[in-house]
Amino acid sequence: RGPDETAAEAMRLAADLARALDALAIEEIDPAKLKAAALLAPELAAHWSRALDRFLAVIDRWPRELEALGRVDRATRRGHLLHAIAARWALRPPPGFTVAAGITTSAPAVTALLASVARWRRCRGTCP
C-alpha cells in the first residue's frame, strides 16, 4: 500500500490485480509480455506506469509463491483441465449425446475443447 492510499483503495487495487491475473491466465497470455509492451510505450501516464510497476512485481512473485506451495491458481487449473479433456475426447469421445452450447468465451482452453467436439464423426448422412 502506498503512503497516499487508504486501506480500502489498496483492497480495490488488489482485487483488480487478481482479476487481471486471472484474465491473463484464462487467455493463456504470458504476463511477461506486459513488460515488453510497457517498454514500447514510455509515454504512459504516470499513474498507469505506477500501477504497471506494482502489477509486474506481483507477476514476478506470484508464480514462485504458488510453486513453493505446490499449487496453481484457479484459472490456470481450469485451463489445464479443459485442455486435458479436449485431448482425451480427441482420442475417445464420450459415449452418448453431448451438447456444447451457451459458450460465450474464446479462451484457448475452451476453444480447444470445442474444436475437439467439432471433429467428432458421429453423424450418418445429414447432421442437424
C-alpha positions as CSV (number, residue, x, y, z in Angstrom):
1,R,0.0,0.0,0.0
2,G,1.3,3.4,-0.9
3,P,1.6,6.2,1.6
4,D,-1.2,8.1,-0.2
5,E,-3.7,5.2,-0.3
6,T,-6.3,4.1,2.1
7,A,-6.8,0.5,3.1
8,A,-10.0,0.4,1.0
9,E,-8.2,1.7,-2.1
10,A,-5.4,-0.9,-1.6
11,M,-8.0,-3.7,-1.3
12,R,-9.7,-2.4,-4.5
13,L,-6.4,-2.4,-6.3
14,A,-5.6,-5.9,-5.1
15,A,-9.0,-7.2,-6.4
16,D,-8.4,-5.6,-9.7
17,L,-4.9,-7.1,-9.9
18,A,-6.3,-10.6,-9.1
19,R,-8.9,-10.2,-11.9
20,A,-6.2,-9.1,-14.3
21,L,-4.0,-12.1,-13.4
22,D,-7.0,-14.4,-13.9
23,A,-7.8,-12.9,-17.3
24,L,-4.2,-13.4,-18.4
25,A,-4.2,-17.0,-17.2
26,I,-7.6,-17.7,-18.9
27,E,-6.4,-16.3,-22.2
28,E,-3.1,-18.1,-21.8
29,I,-1.1,-14.8,-22.2
30,D,2.3,-14.8,-20.6
31,P,2.2,-11.8,-18.1
32,A,5.9,-11.1,-19.0
33,K,4.6,-9.8,-22.3
34,L,3.3,-6.8,-20.4
35,K,6.9,-5.9,-19.6
36,A,7.7,-5.9,-23.3
37,A,4.6,-3.9,-24.1
38,A,5.4,-1.3,-21.5
39,L,8.9,-0.8,-23.0
40,L,7.2,0.1,-26.3
41,A,5.2,2.9,-24.6
42,P,7.5,5.0,-22.4
43,E,5.0,7.9,-22.6
44,L,2.5,6.1,-20.4
45,A,0.8,8.3,-17.9
46,A,2.5,8.4,-14.5
47,H,-0.4,6.7,-12.7
48,W,-0.6,3.9,-15.3
49,S,3.1,3.4,-15.1
50,R,3.0,3.1,-11.2
51,A,0.1,0.6,-11.5
52,L,2.1,-1.4,-14.0
53,D,5.2,-1.4,-11.8
54,R,3.1,-2.9,-9.0
55,F,1.5,-5.4,-11.3
56,L,4.9,-6.5,-12.6
57,A,6.1,-7.0,-9.1
58,V,3.2,-9.4,-8.4
59,I,3.6,-11.1,-11.7
60,D,7.3,-11.9,-10.8
61,R,6.5,-13.2,-7.4
62,W,3.1,-14.9,-7.6
63,P,4.1,-17.9,-9.7
64,R,7.1,-18.6,-7.4
65,E,4.8,-18.5,-4.3
66,L,2.4,-20.9,-5.9
67,E,5.2,-23.2,-6.9
68,A,6.6,-23.2,-3.4
69,L,3.2,-24.3,-2.1
70,G,2.9,-27.0,-4.9
71,R,-0.2,-25.2,-6.2
72,V,-1.6,-23.4,-9.3
73,D,-4.2,-20.7,-9.4
74,R,-7.8,-21.5,-10.2
75,A,-7.7,-20.0,-13.8
76,T,-4.6,-21.9,-14.7
77,R,-6.1,-25.2,-13.2
78,R,-9.2,-24.6,-15.3
79,G,-7.2,-24.3,-18.5
80,H,-5.2,-27.4,-17.7
81,L,-8.3,-29.4,-17.1
82,L,-10.1,-28.2,-20.2
83,H,-7.0,-29.0,-22.4
84,A,-6.8,-32.4,-20.8
85,I,-10.5,-33.1,-21.6
86,A,-10.0,-31.9,-25.1
87,A,-7.0,-34.2,-25.6
88,R,-8.9,-37.2,-24.1
89,W,-12.0,-36.5,-26.1
90,A,-10.0,-36.1,-29.3
91,L,-8.9,-39.7,-28.9
92,R,-12.0,-41.1,-27.3
93,P,-15.2,-39.0,-27.4
94,P,-17.6,-39.6,-24.6
95,P,-20.4,-42.1,-25.3
96,G,-23.9,-40.7,-25.8
97,F,-25.3,-37.3,-26.6
98,T,-23.0,-34.3,-25.9
99,V,-24.1,-30.7,-26.2
100,A,-21.6,-27.8,-26.4
101,A,-23.9,-24.8,-26.1
102,G,-24.1,-21.4,-24.4
103,I,-20.4,-20.8,-24.6
104,T,-19.5,-17.1,-24.6
105,T,-15.7,-17.1,-24.3
106,S,-13.0,-17.6,-26.8
107,A,-10.4,-18.7,-24.2
108,P,-7.9,-21.0,-25.8
109,A,-8.7,-23.9,-23.5
110,V,-12.4,-23.6,-24.3
111,T,-11.7,-23.3,-28.0
112,A,-9.6,-26.5,-27.9
113,L,-12.5,-28.3,-26.2
114,L,-15.0,-27.1,-28.8
115,A,-12.6,-28.0,-31.6
116,S,-12.4,-31.5,-30.2
117,V,-16.2,-31.8,-30.1
118,A,-16.5,-30.3,-33.6
119,R,-14.1,-33.0,-35.0
120,W,-16.2,-36.0,-33.8
121,R,-17.6,-38.1,-36.6
122,R,-20.9,-39.3,-35.3
123,C,-23.4,-38.3,-37.9
124,R,-24.5,-40.7,-40.7
125,G,-25.9,-38.8,-43.6
126,T,-27.1,-35.3,-42.7
127,C,-26.4,-33.8,-39.3
128,P,-28.9,-31.3,-37.9
